[in-house]
Amino acid sequence: MTTQDHISSTIVKVNPQAEEAYLTLTSEATLLRDNAVDLVVASPEAVTVASADLARLSVLKKSIEAKRKEYVDPLNVWVKSINDVFRPLTDLVAEADRIVRTKVGDYNKEQQRIKAEAERIEALRLEAEEAAAKLALEAGLPPPPPPEPVAPLPQSQELRSVDTAVGSMNTRKVWKWELIDFALVADKFKVLNEVLVGKLVRAGERDIPGVRIYSEDEIAITPKVSRRPGPAPIEEKPERGIPF
């Protein structure tokens, strides 16, 4: 089996600008934009004109989105397929990286513990010697003899910088944080849950301390045309202020 036998391929469209449907959509969008710029809404008749244009825009948005998906959906399918093939490899590498970093970190933490323990024991020894010398002095006795030598304490062998033939490793401190008591956190670090507030307001909540709840008129458009993908019907640019 040759290498070419293993290659999967597909043909996708990648140049929408060359398609007649794209040019038609561009023309329609440009016309509606020009209509919007010229529109003067100062009468009920003009509102009717504006409503018709909004309906056309709603249909045109869907047509444009449908055409866009004709191009991107096949590509997205292949991108997902390729990502699925490579994901196990990147997962293996990420797992290996995590394991090695954890082991090096655990080693250095143990060396830090050994160092801290040796320093604690040395501090206790010095404190004991000073206390014995003070007691002897207060009692008018000669200084106590030096203590018998003891087995050396384990020495820390922490490595914070290593150079190898394939690369170097350096250990640096990274400051992190964890939440202990949210009530003690200053207000400047707290963020309002806008999604939850919006959900509650839309559900009927009208009293949230510190929040002003109000209503605004919002235009909703329901086109009276087929919802199938395709160019939106566009009439000749009307005289603004003349109802259809």
Secondary structure, 3 states (H helix, E strand, C coil): CCHHHHCCCCCCCCCHHHCHHHHHHHHHHHHHHHHHHHCCCCCHHHHHHHHHHHHHHHHHHHHHHHHHHHHHHHHHHHHHHHHHHHHHHHHHHHHHHHHHHHHHHHHHHHHHHHHHHHHHHHHHHHHHHHHHHHHHHHCCCCCCCCCCCCCCCCCCCCCCEEECCCCEEECCCCCCCCCCCHHHCCHHHCCCCHHHHHHHHHCCCCCECCECCCCCCCCCCCCCCCCCCCCCCCCCCCCCCCCC
